[in-house]
C-alpha cells in the first residue's frame, strides 16, 4: 500500500533520498526522505519528515509524525497539506497554499528565498510563525496563535478564529481580525497598516503603530 511507483530501490536502501530527474510519477513514501533535483508528480508521505532540496511540480501530503521542510533554494509548484503533529517549515519558494491540520506549526523562516504565493491555513493547536517575509492570507482556526516576529513582515490579512492570540512584533500589511477569546497584541516594534478588529471577549493591546482603525465589539 505504501509503495512508490518508480524504481528507486538502490537509492532508497542507500540514503532514503530520491534523486533526479524524475518525471510524470507520483510518489508514496514512508519514513524520512529527502527529494533533490526535478520531480514532476505528487508526493504522499507517512510517519516521516519530507525535506525538499530541489524542484517539485506537484502537491505534498504528509500524514502522521514528521514534518515538511522546504529548504532555501527549493521550489514547490503545488499545495502542501500536513495532517499530523509535525511542522511545515518554509525556507524556499511555494506557488500554492499551505494547510496544517495537526498539532504542528507553520513556520516561515528567515531566508532570502522564502516566498509563498498562496495562503496559510492552520486548523489545530499549532501556531503560524512568520520569521521572514510572506505575502498571503494567514488563517488560524484552532487554539494556536499567529506570531509575526520582529523584523518579519506579512503583507496579507491575518484571521484568527479560536482561543489563540495574534502577536505582532514585526509588520502586517493587511487587516487583523480576531473572532474568539484570544487577544491581539501589537508590541512596541509592531506596525499594522490595515485595520484591527476584535469580535469577541478578547482585547486589543496596542503598544506599536496602527495606521488603520481599531474596532472592538
N, C-alpha and C positions, 0 to 999 in steps of 0.2 A: 504493500500500500504506500509506504513512504519511500518509494523508489524515485529515481530521476530518469529522464527519458533520453539521455545520451550516454555514450560510453566514456566514462571518466574514471574507470576502476583504478588505473595506475596513479592518477593524480590524487584520488580520494584516499587511497591507502598511504600515500606518502605524506600528505600535508593538509588534508581537508581544504584544498584550495582548488577552485575552478578557474583554470587559466583559459586563455582565449586564442584565436577567435572562436566564438560560438554564435551561430545564427539560427533564428527561427526554431528555437527549442525552449520549452518550459522546463523548469527545474523543481523537483520536490526533494527537500533535504532534511536531515535530522542531525542535531549536534551543532558544533561551531564550524562555520565556514567563512572563507574569505573569497570574494569574487574580484578578479582582476581582468583588465582588458575590456573587450567589447562583447556584450551579451544582448541578444535580441530575443526576449521572451519574459514570461512572468516567473517569479520565484516564490515558492511557499516553503517555510522552514518551521520545524517543530523542535522545541526544547533545546534551543541553542542560539548563539549570537551570530548574526549575519553582518559581516564587515564588507563594505563595498569600497574598493580602491579604484575601479575602472569606470566604464560607461555601461549603464543598463537601460535598455529601451523596453520597459515593461513595468508591471506592478510588483510590489513586495507585500507578502502577508506573513506575519510571524505569530506563532501560537505557542503558549506555554512559557516556560522560563527562557530567559535570554533576551537580548536587545537587538536593535538595528542601528548600525553605526555607519554613517556616510562620511568618509574621510575627506580631508581637503584635497581638491583636485578630482574627486569623483563626481559623476553626474548621473542623475536618475530622471528619465523621461517617463513618469508614471506616478502612481499614488503609493503611499506606504500606509499599511494598517498593522498595528501591533496590538495583539489581543491578550497578552499575558502580563506578567509582573515586571518585565524589563522596560528599558527606556528606548526612545528614539533620539539619537544624537546626530545633529546635522552640522557638519563642517564643510560640506561640499555644496553642490547645486542640485535642486529638485524642481522639476517642472511638473507639479502636481500637488495633491493635498496630503497632509499627514493626519491620521486618526489613531488615537491611543485609547483603548477600551479597558485596560487593566490598571493595576496599581502603580505602574511605572510613570515616568515623566517624559515630556518632550523638551529637549534642550537644544537651543540654537547657540552654538559655541562661538567664541571669538575667532574669526577666520576671514581672511581677505576674500576667500572663495565661497563663503557660506551665503547662499541665497535660496529663497523659496518663492517660486511663482505659483502660489496657491495658498490655501488656508490651513490652519491648525485647529483640530478639534480634540479635546481631551474629555473623556466621558466618565472617569472614575476618580479615585482619590489621589492620583498623581498630579504633579504640578506642570505648568508650562513655564519654562525659564528661558528668557531671552538674554543671552550674554553678548550677542553680536548685533547684526542688523537684519531686519525682517520686514517685508512689505505687505503681508496679507492680513486677514482677519484671524484673531485668536478667540476661540470659543471654549470655555471650560464649563462642563455640565455636572461634574462631581464635586467632591468635598475638597479637592485640591485648589491651589491658588495659582494666580498668574503673576509672575515676577519679572519686571523689567530692570535688569541690573544697571548699576552706574556705568556710564559710557556706552550703553546699548541703546538701540532705537527700534521702535516698532511703528511702521507707517500706516497701519490699518486700524480698524476698531478692535476693542477688547470687550468681550461679553462674558460675564461670569454669572452663572445661574444657580449656584448652590452655596454651601456654607464657607467656601474658601474666600480668600481676600484677593484684592488686586493691589500689588505693591509696586510703585513706580519710583525708582531712583535714577532712571535714565530719561529717554524721550519717547513720547507717544504722539504720533502724528494725527491719529483719528480720535474717535469718541471712546469713552469708557462707560459701560453700563453694568451695574451690579444689581441683580434682582432677587437676592436671597438675604440671609442674615449676616453675610460677610461684610467687611469694610473695604473702602477704597482709601489707600494711604499714599499720599504723594509726598515724598521726602523732600528735604531742602535742596537736593540736587535734581529733583524731578521736574520735568516740563511736559505739559499736556497742551497740544494745540487745538484740540476739539473740546466737546462738552463732556461733563461728568454727571452721570445720572445714577442715583441710588434709589431703588424702588422698594426696599423692604426695611427691616429693622436695623440694618447696618448704618454706618456713619461714614461720611467723607471727612478725612483728616488731611487738610491741605497745608503743607509747610513749604511748598515749592511755588511753581508758576503755572497757572491755568489761563490760557488765552480765551477759551470759550466760557460757557456758563456752567454753574454748578447747581444741580437740581436734586433735592432730597424730598421724596414722597413720604 
